[in-house]
Amino acid sequence: MDAAVDVLVGVRLREPLQADDYLAAEDPALHVGDLVVVETATGTAIGEVRRPRRELPEFKRDRAFRRVLRGATEAEAREWRERRRREERAIGVTQRLARGRGLRMKVVDVEMPADVRRVTVYFNAEERVDFRELVRDLAREFRSRIEMRQIGARDTTKVMDGIGPCGRQLCCTAHLRRFEPISVKMAKAQDMPLTDNRLLGNCGRLKCCLLYEFSTYDELRSRLPRVNAPCQAQCGGGCMAGKVRSLRVLKQSVVVGFPDGTEAEVPIELVTWEGRDHMKPQAPPA
């Protein structure tokens, strides 16, 4: 009899969260949308399968994964769905109470554990918010201890989800686990106009995808001279002195301006500049 094959499934414990990988037995009845009981750091929890079964890759076999223990019962499934409905209603209640207090804040999510002894409110605000009175209102409303957590614009967009200008689900919601620093330098390195609003994501900050190709552009740009650097370009069988006017990073070429006012785009292998040996003329073929 063949040994059982360990497989991974993606399970999310709450609707706004990303799915994490859990080990599961190779059960053909396990499908996306099913509710299951999984191991957690403090015991067990109900979660929803969001990624289908796939065999555990060889390079992940040394990692520690929590396990899917079993499918959820009908009663557990009803409680899980009802809790999310309560959380969604609580978002609206909290936003209404905040508005009544004149607080300029956006309620992003409300988390209510099964025992409802502590309610966590996630919110975003551009300025500091004095929410002490709001906490008292919420404690009376939910009859629980209230914890307020302010999150940034990127985390807010991650929870809210959406479609990017590329037509796909936002990267922060779909797969990004943490936010890397994104700088204007990354846009400059990719020759993007800094005044273009398309550099901004749904969160109003520089797009995370500016990071994806930055290392490639950075490496390619390091092979090129600086703009306005004196250079010599091999053109028309001769070597002409000029200055670098602009760069073509992906094409690995430069536009060279010559003393007579003309310009030419020259492949980088036909250009020499300060800091590099001058190009040696190639011997004609025998």
C-alpha positions in Angstrom: 0.0 0.0 0.0 1.4 3.4 -0.9 2.3 5.8 1.9 -0.1 8.7 2.4 0.9 11.9 0.6 1.0 15.1 2.6 -0.7 18.0 0.8 -1.0 21.7 1.5 -4.2 23.7 1.5 -4.6 27.4 2.0 -7.0 28.2 4.9 -8.0 31.7 6.2 -9.3 32.0 9.7 -11.2 35.3 9.1 -12.6 36.8 5.9 -10.3 39.8 5.6 -7.1 37.8 6.3 -4.9 36.0 3.8 -4.9 32.3 3.6 -2.0 30.4 5.2 -0.7 26.9 4.3 -1.8 24.0 6.4 -0.9 20.3 6.1 -3.8 18.1 5.2 -4.3 14.4 4.4 -4.9 13.7 0.8 -8.7 13.9 1.0 -10.3 14.3 -2.4 -13.5 15.6 -0.7 -11.7 18.8 0.5 -12.6 21.7 -1.7 -12.2 25.5 -1.8 -15.0 27.0 0.3 -15.1 24.1 2.8 -14.9 25.0 6.5 -12.3 23.0 8.5 -10.9 22.8 12.0 -7.2 23.6 12.1 -4.5 23.8 14.7 -3.5 27.2 16.1 -0.9 28.5 18.6 -3.6 28.5 21.3 -5.7 25.4 20.4 -8.0 25.1 17.4 -10.0 27.3 15.1 -12.5 27.2 12.3 -11.2 28.3 8.9 -12.2 28.4 5.2 -10.3 26.6 2.5 -9.3 29.3 0.0 -6.5 27.5 -2.0 -7.0 23.9 -3.4 -4.9 20.9 -2.4 -1.4 20.7 -3.8 1.4 18.3 -3.0 3.9 19.5 -0.4 6.9 20.8 -2.4 10.2 19.2 -1.7 11.8 22.5 -0.7 9.1 23.0 2.0 9.4 19.6 3.6 11.7 20.9 6.4 9.2 23.6 7.5 6.7 23.3 10.3 3.1 23.5 9.2 0.0 23.4 11.4 -2.5 20.8 10.3 -6.1 20.6 9.2 -7.6 18.3 11.8 -11.1 17.7 10.3 -14.0 19.2 8.6 -16.2 21.6 10.6 -19.6 20.3 11.8 -22.8 22.1 10.7 -23.1 23.7 14.1 -19.5 25.0 13.9 -20.0 26.3 10.4 -23.2 28.2 11.4 -21.4 29.7 14.4 -18.4 30.8 12.2 -20.6 32.4 9.6 -22.8 34.1 12.2 -19.7 35.5 14.0 -18.6 37.1 10.7 -22.1 38.6 10.2 -21.9 40.1 13.7 -18.5 41.5 12.9 -19.8 43.1 9.7 -22.7 44.7 11.6 -20.3 45.9 14.3 -18.3 47.7 11.6 -21.4 49.8 10.7 -22.3 50.4 14.4 -18.8 51.5 15.2 -18.6 53.9 12.2 -22.0 55.4 13.2 -20.9 56.0 16.8 -17.6 57.5 15.7 -19.4 59.8 13.3 -21.7 60.8 16.1 -18.7 61.8 18.2 -17.3 63.9 15.4 -14.3 61.6 14.9 -12.6 61.6 11.5 -11.7 58.0 11.2 -12.5 55.0 9.0 -13.5 51.8 10.6 -11.8 49.1 8.6 -12.7 45.9 10.5 -14.0 44.6 13.8 -12.8 41.3 15.3 -15.0 39.5 17.7 -13.6 36.2 19.2 -16.0 33.4 19.9 -16.2 34.3 23.6 -16.8 38.0 22.7 -14.9 39.1 25.9 -12.8 41.5 23.9 -13.6 43.3 20.7 -10.8 44.7 18.5 -11.6 47.7 16.3 -9.2 48.4 13.4 -9.3 51.9 12.0 -7.5 54.4 9.9 -7.2 58.1 10.4 -5.0 60.8 8.9 -4.7 62.6 12.2 -4.5 61.6 15.9 -7.9 60.6 17.2 -9.1 60.9 20.8 -11.3 57.8 20.9 -11.8 57.6 24.7 -15.5 58.5 24.6 -16.0 56.2 21.6 -14.4 53.3 23.6 -17.0 53.8 26.4 -19.8 53.9 23.8 -18.6 50.6 22.3 -18.1 48.9 25.6 -21.8 49.6 26.4 -22.9 48.6 23.0 -21.0 45.3 22.8 -20.7 44.6 26.6 -17.1 43.8 26.1 -13.6 45.1 26.6 -12.7 47.3 23.6 -9.2 47.4 22.0 -8.6 50.1 19.3 -5.8 49.5 16.7 -4.9 52.2 14.2 -3.5 50.9 10.9 -1.9 52.7 8.0 -3.1 53.4 4.5 -1.5 50.3 3.0 -2.9 48.0 5.7 -6.3 49.5 5.3 -6.3 48.8 1.5 -5.0 45.3 2.2 -8.1 44.6 4.3 -10.6 46.4 2.1 -9.3 44.7 -1.1 -9.9 45.9 -4.6 -8.8 45.7 -8.2 -5.6 47.4 -9.4 -5.1 49.3 -12.7 -3.6 46.1 -14.1 -7.1 44.5 -13.8 -6.0 42.0 -11.1 -6.7 41.7 -7.4 -4.4 44.0 -5.3 -1.0 42.5 -4.6 -1.3 43.4 -0.9 -4.4 41.4 -0.5 -3.5 38.6 -2.9 0.0 37.6 -1.9 2.1 40.2 -0.1 3.0 39.1 3.4 4.7 42.3 4.4 5.2 45.8 3.0 8.7 46.7 1.8 9.7 50.4 1.7 8.9 52.0 -1.7 10.8 55.1 -2.6 10.8 57.7 -5.3 14.3 56.4 -6.3 12.6 53.2 -7.6 10.4 55.3 -9.9 13.4 57.3 -11.1 15.4 54.2 -11.8 12.6 53.0 -14.1 12.3 56.3 -15.9 8.8 57.0 -14.7 7.6 60.6 -14.5 7.3 61.6 -10.9 4.3 63.8 -11.5 2.2 60.9 -12.9 -0.6 59.9 -10.6 -0.4 56.4 -12.0 2.5 55.8 -9.7 0.1 55.8 -6.7 -1.8 52.7 -5.7 -5.4 52.4 -4.4 -3.9 53.3 -0.9 -2.6 56.7 -2.2 1.0 55.6 -1.6 3.6 54.6 -4.2 2.7 51.3 -5.8 4.2 48.1 -4.3 4.9 46.8 -7.8 7.6 49.5 -8.3 9.7 47.2 -6.3 9.3 44.2 -8.5 11.6 45.3 -11.4 13.7 47.8 -9.5 16.6 45.4 -8.9 16.8 44.6 -12.7 16.7 48.3 -13.7 19.3 49.1 -11.0 21.6 46.5 -12.3 21.1 47.5 -16.0 21.6 51.2 -15.1 24.9 50.4 -13.3 26.3 49.4 -16.7 25.6 52.7 -18.3 27.4 56.1 -18.1 25.9 59.1 -16.3 23.9 61.6 -18.4 26.2 64.5 -19.6 29.3 62.3 -19.2 31.9 62.8 -22.0 32.2 59.7 -24.1 33.4 58.4 -27.4 31.1 56.5 -29.7 31.9 54.3 -32.6 29.8 55.4 -35.5 30.1 54.9 -39.2 33.4 53.2 -38.9 35.0 56.0 -36.9 35.2 57.0 -33.2 33.6 60.4 -32.4 33.7 62.3 -29.2 30.4 63.5 -27.6 28.3 63.6 -24.5 25.7 61.3 -23.2 22.3 63.0 -23.5 20.0 60.3 -22.3 19.9 56.6 -21.4 17.9 53.7 -22.8 18.1 51.3 -19.9 16.3 48.3 -21.2 17.8 48.6 -24.6 21.3 49.0 -23.0 22.1 51.9 -25.3 22.7 55.7 -24.9 21.8 58.7 -26.9 25.0 60.6 -27.7 25.1 64.3 -28.7 28.0 65.4 -30.9 29.6 68.8 -31.3 27.9 69.4 -34.6 24.5 69.3 -32.9 23.6 65.8 -34.2 22.5 62.9 -32.0 22.6 59.1 -32.4 21.5 56.2 -30.3 24.5 53.9 -29.8 24.6 50.4 -28.2 26.6 50.5 -25.0 29.2 48.1 -26.4 30.1 50.8 -28.9 30.6 53.5 -26.3 33.5 54.3 -24.0 33.5 56.9 -21.3 35.4 58.1 -18.3 36.4 55.2 -16.0 36.4 52.7 -18.9 39.2 51.7 -21.3 38.8 53.3 -24.6 37.5 51.0 -27.3 40.2 49.3 -29.2 39.5 49.0 -32.9 38.8 45.5 -34.0 41.2 44.0 -36.6 39.5 43.3 -39.9 38.7 39.7 -40.6 41.4 37.7 -42.4 
